[in-house]
Amino acid sequence: MDEEALELKDFDLSQIGTCVPKEAFCTMLSDNKVLQNLSLQNCADWVTDKELLPVIGQNLHLQRVDMKGCVRLTRHSLVAVSLSCVQLQDLGLAHCEWVDSLSLRSLADHCGGLQSIDLTACRHLKDDAICYLARKCLRLRSLSVALNANITDESVEEVAKHCRSLEQLDLTGCLRVRNQSIRTVAEYCPKLQSLKVNHCHNVTELTLDPLRKRNVVIDVEPPLQRALVLLQDVVGFAPFINLQV
């Protein structure tokens, strides 16, 4: 094996746009022990625990792992990450429906320095798991629990109260989230920069407006702006309106 391959710190071929063959993956990483960044997006179609567990077990300095869309993995891979990668800061698990409460709790117990985690569409997770994560990973700056109808105000409030450095929160499609928890976020998260609440039909502009005034970027337009956009779509132009009236 080439000496450069043995010292590979970043394995991220996502910009290539093609699937990485299993043989190439195994050959490149079989003896590598210094990885810091591992992205599996180009391996999502085929990677299983069998290929990933040896890589995780011998790379104890991983800081960023992206398993987005790796549907053939199981909870064993997440448990392995939690036990081996205690320096982990950034974890992508979007659309990994195999993530369950027990494996997420293991992550929270062993990776307290986690700063960013994407749990989009991890639909088996419920409030208890998210609350446990929030109590253990106090340095979280970015969290997505989008597209999970199990998430309620309980999770959001627990995250807000324990993760005071939160900058980005994605609640897209969390249908049970209401105004109460968004007010808690506004109160406890002074560093918040971005909030996504599209399709959160129980969150109203009355709650979002104070965050807008703090220049928090929100993915839902204010009602007047939405009305103008709709009118433009219907009649083909936007009327001139004095918004200062």
JOGIVEN-V728722 format. One record per backbone hydrogen bond with DSSP energy under -0.5 kcal/mol. NH is the residue of the N-H (numbers start at 1). CO is the residue of the C=O. If there is no record, write none. Layout:
BEGIN
nh=NH co=CO
nh=NH co=CO
END
This chain:
BEGIN
nh=6 co=2
nh=7 co=3
nh=7 co=4
nh=8 co=5
nh=11 co=37
nh=12 co=10
nh=16 co=13
nh=17 co=13
nh=20 co=42
nh=21 co=19
nh=25 co=21
nh=26 co=22
nh=27 co=23
nh=28 co=24
nh=29 co=25
nh=30 co=26
nh=32 co=29
nh=33 co=6
nh=36 co=9
nh=37 co=9
nh=38 co=64
nh=39 co=11
nh=40 co=66
nh=43 co=40
nh=44 co=41
nh=46 co=43
nh=47 co=43
nh=51 co=48
nh=52 co=48
nh=53 co=49
nh=55 co=51
nh=56 co=52
nh=57 co=53
nh=58 co=54
nh=59 co=55
nh=59 co=56
nh=60 co=58
nh=62 co=59
nh=63 co=36
nh=64 co=36
nh=65 co=90
nh=66 co=38
nh=67 co=65
nh=67 co=92
nh=69 co=94
nh=70 co=67
nh=71 co=69
nh=73 co=70
nh=77 co=74
nh=78 co=74
nh=79 co=75
nh=80 co=76
nh=81 co=77
nh=82 co=78
nh=83 co=79
nh=84 co=80
nh=85 co=81
nh=86 co=84
nh=88 co=85
nh=89 co=63
nh=90 co=63
nh=91 co=116
nh=92 co=65
nh=93 co=91
nh=93 co=118
nh=95 co=120
nh=96 co=93
nh=97 co=95
nh=99 co=96
nh=104 co=100
nh=105 co=101
nh=106 co=102
nh=107 co=103
nh=108 co=104
nh=109 co=105
nh=110 co=106
nh=111 co=107
nh=114 co=111
nh=115 co=89
nh=116 co=89
nh=117 co=142
nh=118 co=91
nh=119 co=117
nh=119 co=144
nh=121 co=146
nh=122 co=119
nh=123 co=121
nh=125 co=122
nh=129 co=126
nh=130 co=126
nh=131 co=127
nh=132 co=128
nh=133 co=129
nh=134 co=130
nh=135 co=131
nh=136 co=132
nh=137 co=133
nh=138 co=136
nh=139 co=112
nh=140 co=137
nh=141 co=115
nh=142 co=115
nh=143 co=168
nh=144 co=117
nh=145 co=170
nh=147 co=172
nh=151 co=148
nh=153 co=176
nh=155 co=152
nh=156 co=152
nh=157 co=153
nh=158 co=154
nh=159 co=155
nh=160 co=156
nh=161 co=157
nh=162 co=158
nh=163 co=159
nh=164 co=162
nh=165 co=138
nh=166 co=163
nh=167 co=141
nh=168 co=141
nh=169 co=194
nh=170 co=143
nh=171 co=169
nh=171 co=196
nh=173 co=198
nh=174 co=171
nh=175 co=173
nh=176 co=151
nh=177 co=174
nh=179 co=202
nh=181 co=178
nh=182 co=178
nh=183 co=179
nh=184 co=180
nh=185 co=181
nh=186 co=182
nh=187 co=183
nh=188 co=184
nh=189 co=185
nh=190 co=188
nh=191 co=164
nh=192 co=189
nh=193 co=167
nh=194 co=167
nh=195 co=217
nh=196 co=169
nh=197 co=195
nh=200 co=197
nh=201 co=199
nh=203 co=200
nh=204 co=202
nh=207 co=204
nh=208 co=204
nh=209 co=205
nh=211 co=208
nh=212 co=208
nh=213 co=209
nh=214 co=210
nh=214 co=211
nh=215 co=212
nh=216 co=211
nh=217 co=193
nh=218 co=216
nh=219 co=195
nh=221 co=219
nh=226 co=222
nh=227 co=223
nh=228 co=224
nh=229 co=225
nh=230 co=226
nh=231 co=227
nh=232 co=228
nh=233 co=229
nh=234 co=230
nh=235 co=231
nh=236 co=232
nh=239 co=237
nh=241 co=239
nh=243 co=241
nh=245 co=242
END
